[in-house]
Amino acid sequence: MRLTIGQLAAQAGVNPQTVRYYERRELVPRPVRSGGGYRLYEPETVTRLRFIKRAQDLGFSLEEIRELLALRVVRPAACQRVEARTRDK
């Protein structure tokens, strides 16, 4: 079941403006739209938002987070590379 921006934001512990900002920065995939034009996000977006916020708390910039997310998407087996980058940070 897809989530509205309010539901997504509440579950991820952020506000809707943050979700829109991350969407513009291409950290969060663009959601499908309902017939009424509402954003509808996939449930796994909650995990992605939590990852972004946690990485920020650890001192990663949004650009560094984008790179980490790209490693995860492009090469799911690149866990050691992601781990090494986070340890270096």
DSSP file with accessible surface (Angstrom, degrees, kcal/mol):
  #  RESIDUE AA STRUCTURE BP1 BP2  ACC     N-H-->O    O-->H-N    N-H-->O    O-->H-N    TCO  KAPPA ALPHA  PHI   PSI    X-CA   Y-CA   Z-CA
    1    1 A M              0   0  195      0, 0.0     2,-0.1     0, 0.0    40,-0.0   0.000 360.0 360.0 360.0 127.3    0.0    0.0    0.0
    2    2 A R        -     0   0  116     40,-0.1     2,-0.4     1,-0.1    40,-0.2  -0.369 360.0-131.0 -75.2 156.1    1.4    3.4   -1.0
    3    3 A L  E     -A   41   0A  17     38,-3.0    38,-3.2    -2,-0.1     2,-0.1  -0.853   8.3-127.5-111.5 143.2    1.8    6.2    1.5
    4    4 A T  E  >  -A   40   0A  57     -2,-0.4     4,-2.9    36,-0.2     5,-0.2  -0.347  38.8-101.8 -74.2 167.7    0.8    9.8    1.2
    5    5 A I  H  > S+     0   0   28     34,-0.5     4,-2.8     1,-0.2     5,-0.2   0.891 123.8  51.7 -62.1 -36.4    3.5   12.4    1.9
    6    6 A G  H  > S+     0   0   37      2,-0.2     4,-2.3     1,-0.2    -1,-0.2   0.916 111.6  45.8 -66.1 -43.4    2.0   13.0    5.4
    7    7 A Q  H  > S+     0   0   86      2,-0.2     4,-2.4     1,-0.2    -2,-0.2   0.930 114.7  48.4 -64.2 -44.9    2.0    9.2    6.2
    8    8 A L  H  X S+     0   0    0     -4,-2.9     4,-2.2     1,-0.2    -2,-0.2   0.942 112.0  48.3 -59.7 -49.7    5.5    8.8    4.9
    9    9 A A  H  X>S+     0   0    3     -4,-2.8     5,-2.2    -5,-0.2     4,-1.2   0.917 111.9  49.6 -59.7 -43.8    6.8   11.8    6.8
   10   10 A A  H  <5S+     0   0   80     -4,-2.3     3,-0.4     1,-0.2    -1,-0.2   0.926 112.7  46.2 -62.9 -44.6    5.2   10.7   10.1
   11   11 A Q  H  <5S+     0   0   98     -4,-2.4    -1,-0.2     1,-0.2    -2,-0.2   0.842 116.4  45.0 -68.4 -31.9    6.7    7.1    9.8
   12   12 A A  H  <5S-     0   0   12     -4,-2.2    -1,-0.2    -5,-0.2    -2,-0.2   0.585 110.5-119.7 -88.1 -11.8   10.1    8.4    8.9
   13   13 A G  T  <5S+     0   0   68     -4,-1.2     2,-0.2    -3,-0.4    -3,-0.2   0.830  76.7 105.5  78.0  30.1   10.2   11.1   11.6
   14   14 A V  S   <S-     0   0   23     -5,-2.2    -1,-0.3    -6,-0.2    -2,-0.1  -0.781  71.3-103.3-128.0 175.2   10.6   14.0    9.2
   15   15 A N    >>  -     0   0   77     -2,-0.2     4,-1.5    -3,-0.1     3,-0.9  -0.674  32.8-109.3-100.0 160.9    8.3   16.7    8.0
   16   16 A P  H 3> S+     0   0   39      0, 0.0     4,-2.4     0, 0.0     5,-0.2   0.837 117.3  60.6 -56.7 -33.0    6.6   16.8    4.5
   17   17 A Q  H 3> S+     0   0  119      1,-0.2     4,-2.4     2,-0.2     5,-0.1   0.871 102.4  52.8 -62.8 -36.2    8.8   19.7    3.5
   18   18 A T  H <> S+     0   0   29     -3,-0.9     4,-2.7     2,-0.2     5,-0.2   0.915 107.4  51.3 -64.1 -42.6   11.9   17.5    4.1
   19   19 A V  H  X S+     0   0    0     -4,-1.5     4,-2.2     1,-0.2    -2,-0.2   0.944 111.3  47.4 -60.6 -46.6   10.4   14.8    1.8
   20   20 A R  H  X S+     0   0   79     -4,-2.4     4,-2.5     1,-0.2    -1,-0.2   0.905 111.6  51.4 -61.9 -40.6    9.8   17.3   -1.0
   21   21 A Y  H  X S+     0   0   87     -4,-2.4     4,-2.2     2,-0.2    -2,-0.2   0.939 110.7  47.0 -62.4 -47.3   13.3   18.7   -0.6
   22   22 A Y  H  <>S+     0   0    6     -4,-2.7     5,-3.0     1,-0.2     6,-1.1   0.855 110.3  54.4 -64.3 -33.6   14.9   15.3   -0.8
   23   23 A E  H ><5S+     0   0    5     -4,-2.2     3,-1.3    -5,-0.2    -1,-0.2   0.936 108.8  47.4 -64.3 -45.5   12.8   14.6   -3.8
   24   24 A R  H 3<5S+     0   0  156     -4,-2.5    -2,-0.2     1,-0.3    -1,-0.2   0.866 111.5  50.7 -62.5 -36.4   14.1   17.7   -5.5
   25   25 A R  T 3<5S-     0   0   84     -4,-2.2    -1,-0.3    -5,-0.2    -2,-0.2   0.408 115.6-120.1 -80.8   0.0   17.6   16.7   -4.6
   26   26 A E  T < 5S+     0   0  143     -3,-1.3    -3,-0.2     2,-0.2    -2,-0.1   0.800  81.5 120.2  63.8  33.2   16.9   13.3   -6.1
   27   27 A L  S   <S+     0   0    1     -5,-3.0    -4,-0.2     1,-0.2    -5,-0.1   0.661  75.5  44.6 -90.9 -22.8   17.6   11.5   -2.9
   28   28 A V  S    S-     0   0    3     -6,-1.1    -2,-0.2    -9,-0.1    -1,-0.2  -0.983  98.2-110.4-121.2 132.1   14.1   10.1   -2.9
   29   29 A P        -     0   0   75      0, 0.0    -2,-0.1     0, 0.0    -6,-0.1  -0.283  40.3 -97.9 -60.9 146.5   12.6    8.7   -6.1
   30   30 A R        -     0   0  166     -7,-0.1     2,-0.1     1,-0.1    -6,-0.0  -0.473  45.7-131.8 -63.5 130.4    9.8   10.7   -7.6
   31   31 A P        -     0   0   21      0, 0.0    10,-0.2     0, 0.0     2,-0.1  -0.367  16.8-103.6 -81.2 163.6    6.5    9.1   -6.5
   32   32 A V  E     -B   40   0A  65      8,-1.2     8,-2.6    -2,-0.1     2,-0.4  -0.383  38.9-124.7 -73.0 164.0    3.5    8.2   -8.6
   33   33 A R  E     -B   39   0A 132      6,-0.2     6,-0.2    -2,-0.1     5,-0.1  -0.910  12.7-127.6-115.2 144.1    0.6   10.6   -8.4
   34   34 A S    >   -     0   0   36      4,-2.6     3,-2.2    -2,-0.4     6,-0.0  -0.257  40.2 -94.2 -74.8 172.6   -3.0    9.8   -7.6
   35   35 A G  T 3  S+     0   0   94      1,-0.3    -1,-0.1     2,-0.1    -2,-0.0   0.826 130.5  52.0 -57.9 -29.0   -5.8   10.9   -9.8
   36   36 A G  T 3  S-     0   0   64      2,-0.1    -1,-0.3     1,-0.0    -2,-0.0   0.387 124.2-104.4 -89.0   1.8   -6.1   14.0   -7.6
   37   37 A G  S <  S+     0   0   34     -3,-2.2     2,-0.2     1,-0.3    -2,-0.1   0.495  70.5 146.4  90.9   4.2   -2.4   14.8   -8.0
   38   38 A Y        -     0   0  168      1,-0.1    -4,-2.6    -5,-0.1    -1,-0.3  -0.511  53.7-111.7 -76.0 142.5   -1.3   13.6   -4.5
   39   39 A R  E     - B   0  33A  54     -6,-0.2   -34,-0.5    -2,-0.2     2,-0.5  -0.547  30.2-164.3 -70.4 137.3    2.1   12.0   -4.2
   40   40 A L  E     -AB   4  32A  44     -8,-2.6    -8,-1.2    -2,-0.2     2,-0.3  -0.965   8.1-162.2-129.2 112.5    2.0    8.3   -3.4
   41   41 A Y  E     -A    3   0A   3    -38,-3.2   -38,-3.0    -2,-0.5   -11,-0.1  -0.663  22.2-112.1 -98.4 149.4    5.2    6.8   -2.1
   42   42 A E    >   -     0   0   69     -2,-0.3     3,-2.0   -40,-0.2     4,-0.3  -0.484  32.5-117.0 -71.8 146.3    6.3    3.2   -1.9
   43   43 A P  T >  S+     0   0   55      0, 0.0     3,-1.8     0, 0.0     4,-0.5   0.824 110.9  66.6 -57.4 -32.0    6.6    1.9    1.7
   44   44 A E  T 3> S+     0   0  123      1,-0.3     4,-1.7     2,-0.2     3,-0.2   0.669  81.5  78.9 -67.4 -10.6   10.4    1.3    1.3
   45   45 A T  H <> S+     0   0   11     -3,-2.0     4,-2.6     1,-0.2    -1,-0.3   0.814  83.1  64.4 -65.2 -27.3   10.8    5.0    1.0
   46   46 A V  H <> S+     0   0    7     -3,-1.8     4,-2.4    -4,-0.3    -1,-0.2   0.950 103.1  46.6 -59.0 -48.0   10.5    5.2    4.8
   47   47 A T  H  > S+     0   0   80     -4,-0.5     4,-2.4    -3,-0.2    -1,-0.2   0.903 111.1  52.2 -61.9 -41.0   13.7    3.1    5.2
   48   48 A R  H  X S+     0   0   47     -4,-1.7     4,-2.4     1,-0.2    -1,-0.2   0.923 109.8  48.3 -62.6 -44.4   15.5    5.4    2.7
   49   49 A L  H  X S+     0   0    0     -4,-2.6     4,-2.6     2,-0.2     5,-0.2   0.911 110.8  50.7 -64.1 -41.2   14.5    8.5    4.6
   50   50 A R  H  X S+     0   0  133     -4,-2.4     4,-2.5     1,-0.2    -1,-0.2   0.898 109.7  51.2 -63.0 -39.3   15.6    7.1    7.9
   51   51 A F  H  X S+     0   0   70     -4,-2.4     4,-2.8     2,-0.2    -2,-0.2   0.932 110.0  49.5 -61.8 -46.3   18.9    6.1    6.3
   52   52 A I  H  X S+     0   0    0     -4,-2.4     4,-2.4     1,-0.2    -2,-0.2   0.939 112.9  46.0 -59.2 -48.5   19.4    9.7    5.0
   53   53 A K  H  X S+     0   0   70     -4,-2.6     4,-2.3     2,-0.2    -1,-0.2   0.913 113.4  49.0 -63.9 -41.1   18.6   11.3    8.4
   54   54 A R  H  X S+     0   0  148     -4,-2.5     4,-1.5     2,-0.2    -1,-0.2   0.926 110.6  50.7 -65.1 -42.2   20.9    8.8   10.2
   55   55 A A  H  <>S+     0   0    5     -4,-2.8     5,-2.4     1,-0.2     4,-0.3   0.908 109.8  50.7 -62.9 -39.0   23.7    9.5    7.7
   56   56 A Q  H ><5S+     0   0   59     -4,-2.4     3,-1.8     1,-0.2    -1,-0.2   0.919 106.6  54.4 -63.0 -42.4   23.3   13.2    8.2
   57   57 A D  H 3<5S+     0   0  119     -4,-2.3    -1,-0.2     1,-0.3    -2,-0.2   0.809 105.8  54.0 -59.6 -30.0   23.4   12.7   12.0
   58   58 A L  T 3<5S-     0   0   97     -4,-1.5    -1,-0.3    -3,-0.2    -2,-0.2   0.447 128.3 -98.3 -84.9  -2.0   26.8   11.0   11.4
   59   59 A G  T < 5S+     0   0   44     -3,-1.8     2,-0.2     1,-0.3    -3,-0.2   0.522  72.6 145.2 102.2   6.2   28.1   14.0    9.5
   60   60 A F      < -     0   0   19     -5,-2.4    -1,-0.3    -6,-0.1     2,-0.1  -0.571  44.3-129.9 -77.8 140.4   27.6   12.9    5.9
   61   61 A S     >  -     0   0   55     -2,-0.2     4,-2.5     1,-0.1     5,-0.2  -0.400  27.2-107.0 -78.0 165.4   26.7   15.6    3.4
   62   62 A L  H  > S+     0   0   21      1,-0.2     4,-2.5     2,-0.2     5,-0.1   0.872 122.3  53.5 -63.3 -34.5   23.8   15.2    1.1
   63   63 A E  H  > S+     0   0   88      2,-0.2     4,-2.0     1,-0.2    -1,-0.2   0.918 109.2  47.9 -66.5 -41.3   26.2   14.6   -1.8
   64   64 A E  H  > S+     0   0   56      2,-0.2     4,-2.2     1,-0.2    -2,-0.2   0.901 111.4  51.1 -64.0 -38.9   28.0   11.9    0.2
   65   65 A I  H  X S+     0   0    0     -4,-2.5     4,-2.8     2,-0.2     5,-0.2   0.913 106.5  54.1 -64.7 -41.0   24.7   10.3    1.0
   66   66 A R  H  X S+     0   0   63     -4,-2.5     4,-2.4     1,-0.2    -1,-0.2   0.917 108.7  49.6 -58.1 -43.2   23.7   10.4   -2.7
   67   67 A E  H  X S+     0   0   72     -4,-2.0     4,-2.1     2,-0.2    -1,-0.2   0.909 110.8  49.1 -63.3 -42.3   26.9    8.5   -3.4
   68   68 A L  H  X S+     0   0    5     -4,-2.2     4,-1.8     2,-0.2    -2,-0.2   0.915 111.7  49.0 -63.0 -42.4   26.2    5.9   -0.7
   69   69 A L  H  X S+     0   0    3     -4,-2.8     4,-2.0     1,-0.2    -2,-0.2   0.889 109.0  53.3 -64.6 -37.7   22.7    5.4   -2.0
   70   70 A A  H  X S+     0   0   48     -4,-2.4     4,-3.2    -5,-0.2     5,-0.4   0.898 106.5  52.4 -65.3 -39.1   24.0    5.0   -5.6
   71   71 A L  H  X S+     0   0   17     -4,-2.1     4,-2.1     1,-0.2     7,-0.3   0.913 109.8  49.9 -60.9 -40.8   26.4    2.3   -4.4
   72   72 A R  H  < S+     0   0  126     -4,-1.8    -1,-0.2     1,-0.2    -2,-0.2   0.882 117.2  39.2 -66.0 -39.4   23.5    0.5   -2.8
   73   73 A V  H  < S+     0   0   96     -4,-2.0    -2,-0.2     2,-0.1    -1,-0.2   0.924 120.6  42.0 -78.6 -45.6   21.3    0.7   -6.0
   74   74 A V  H  < S+     0   0  111     -4,-3.2    -3,-0.2     1,-0.3    -2,-0.2   0.918 132.5  16.3 -70.5 -44.7   24.0    0.0   -8.6
   75   75 A R    ><  -     0   0  130     -4,-2.1     3,-2.5    -5,-0.4    -1,-0.3  -0.751  60.3-177.6-134.6  87.6   25.8   -2.7   -6.8
   76   76 A P  T 3  S+     0   0   99      0, 0.0     3,-0.4     0, 0.0    -1,-0.1   0.792  86.3  61.6 -56.5 -24.2   23.9   -4.3   -3.9
   77   77 A A  T >  S+     0   0   80      1,-0.2     3,-0.5    -3,-0.1     4,-0.1   0.440  77.5  93.2 -81.3   3.4   26.9   -6.5   -3.2
   78   78 A A  T <>  +     0   0    6     -3,-2.5     4,-2.1    -7,-0.3     3,-0.4   0.092  43.0 124.0 -86.0  28.9   29.1   -3.4   -2.5
   79   79 A C  H 3> S+     0   0   88     -3,-0.4     4,-2.9     1,-0.3    -1,-0.2   0.875  70.9  53.7 -57.7 -40.0   28.4   -3.6    1.2
   80   80 A Q  H <> S+     0   0  149     -3,-0.5     4,-2.6     1,-0.2    -1,-0.3   0.889 108.1  50.6 -64.0 -37.0   32.1   -3.7    2.1
   81   81 A R  H  > S+     0   0  129     -3,-0.4     4,-2.2     2,-0.2    -1,-0.2   0.916 112.0  46.6 -66.0 -43.0   32.7   -0.5    0.0
   82   82 A V  H  X S+     0   0   33     -4,-2.1     4,-2.3     2,-0.2    -2,-0.2   0.938 113.1  50.0 -63.3 -44.6   29.8    1.3    1.8
   83   83 A E  H  X S+     0   0   85     -4,-2.9     4,-2.5    -5,-0.2    -2,-0.2   0.920 110.0  50.5 -61.0 -42.9   31.1    0.1    5.2
   84   84 A A  H  X S+     0   0   48     -4,-2.6     4,-2.3     1,-0.2    -1,-0.2   0.916 110.3  49.6 -62.5 -41.8   34.6    1.3    4.4
   85   85 A R  H  X S+     0   0   80     -4,-2.2     4,-1.7     1,-0.2    -1,-0.2   0.889 111.4  48.7 -65.2 -39.4   33.4    4.7    3.3
   86   86 A T  H  < S+     0   0   56     -4,-2.3    -2,-0.2     2,-0.2    -1,-0.2   0.901 111.2  49.5 -69.7 -36.4   31.4    5.1    6.5
   87   87 A R  H  < S+     0   0  179     -4,-2.5    -2,-0.2     1,-0.2    -1,-0.2   0.894 109.1  52.8 -66.5 -39.6   34.3    4.0    8.7
   88   88 A D  H  <        0   0  140     -4,-2.3    -1,-0.2     1,-0.2    -2,-0.2   0.871 360.0 360.0 -61.4 -37.9   36.6    6.5    6.9
   89   89 A K     <        0   0  116     -4,-1.7    -1,-0.2    -5,-0.2    -2,-0.2   0.895 360.0 360.0 -65.3 360.0   34.1    9.3    7.6
